[in-house]
Amino acid sequence: MSHVEKLLPGAMGSVGAMLWVQGTWKRKLGLLAFGTAVTYYMGPWVAHETDIPETVAGLMVGLFGMSIVDSLFRAWQDLALSSLVREFIRARLGLPKE
């Protein structure tokens, strides 16, 4: 299977997921890229584990992978984890508070 054939079902699934994802087009395109990348690497494994055709697995992984990534990014933002991680690293490195 060529690289394009591996990417296309996941990209189509990600495009389908974009209908429900909220945000700017820049954010949606970034999630499309993530959904397609997840499909490229996880689609064959899901197909092997579930005994479904690789194209169907790619479509499902693209659709749900993009939705999962969107949910993870929203949770990261809602929980303000960036500042917590930054504080943790600052404290571990012994840097002064800003």
C-alpha positions in Angstrom: 0.0 0.0 0.0 1.4 3.4 -1.0 1.8 6.3 1.4 -1.0 8.2 -0.2 -3.3 5.2 0.1 -2.4 5.0 3.8 -3.0 8.7 4.4 -6.2 9.2 2.4 -8.7 7.3 4.7 -7.4 9.0 7.8 -7.5 12.4 6.2 -11.1 11.8 5.1 -12.0 10.7 8.7 -10.3 13.8 10.1 -12.2 16.0 7.6 -15.4 14.4 8.9 -14.4 15.1 12.5 -13.7 18.8 11.6 -17.5 19.2 11.2 -17.9 19.0 14.9 -14.6 20.5 16.1 -14.9 24.1 17.2 -12.2 26.7 16.7 -10.3 28.6 14.0 -9.4 27.2 10.7 -5.8 27.3 11.7 -6.6 25.0 14.7 -8.8 22.8 12.6 -6.0 22.3 10.0 -3.5 21.5 12.8 -5.9 18.9 14.1 -6.4 17.6 10.6 -2.6 17.1 10.4 -2.5 15.3 13.8 -5.5 13.1 12.8 -3.8 12.1 9.6 -0.5 11.4 11.3 -2.2 9.3 13.9 -3.9 7.3 11.2 -0.6 6.8 9.3 1.0 5.1 12.3 -2.0 3.6 14.1 -4.3 2.6 11.3 -2.3 -0.6 10.3 -2.0 -1.7 13.9 -5.8 -1.2 14.5 -6.5 -3.1 11.3 -4.2 -6.0 12.4 -5.7 -6.1 15.9 -9.3 -6.0 14.8 -9.2 -7.9 11.5 -10.9 -5.1 9.6 -9.7 -3.6 6.3 -6.9 -1.1 6.7 -8.8 1.6 4.9 -11.8 1.2 7.3 -9.4 1.3 10.3 -7.7 4.4 8.9 -11.0 6.2 8.4 -12.1 5.3 12.0 -8.7 6.3 13.5 -8.7 9.6 11.6 -12.2 10.4 12.7 -11.9 9.4 16.4 -8.1 10.3 16.6 -8.8 13.9 15.7 -11.7 14.1 18.2 -9.5 12.6 20.9 -6.7 15.0 20.2 -9.1 17.9 20.2 -10.5 16.8 23.6 -7.0 16.4 25.1 -6.0 19.9 23.9 -9.2 21.4 25.4 -8.6 19.6 28.7 -5.0 20.8 28.8 -6.2 24.4 28.2 -9.1 24.2 30.6 -7.0 22.8 33.4 -4.2 25.4 32.8 -1.6 22.6 32.7 0.9 24.8 30.8 1.5 27.0 33.8 1.6 24.0 36.2 4.2 22.3 34.0 6.2 25.5 33.7 6.2 25.9 37.5 7.2 22.3 38.0 10.1 22.6 35.6 11.1 26.0 37.2 11.1 24.5 40.7 13.0 21.3 39.6 15.7 23.4 37.9 15.9 25.8 40.9 15.1 28.9 38.8 13.8 32.0 40.5 10.2 32.9 40.3 9.3 35.4 37.5 
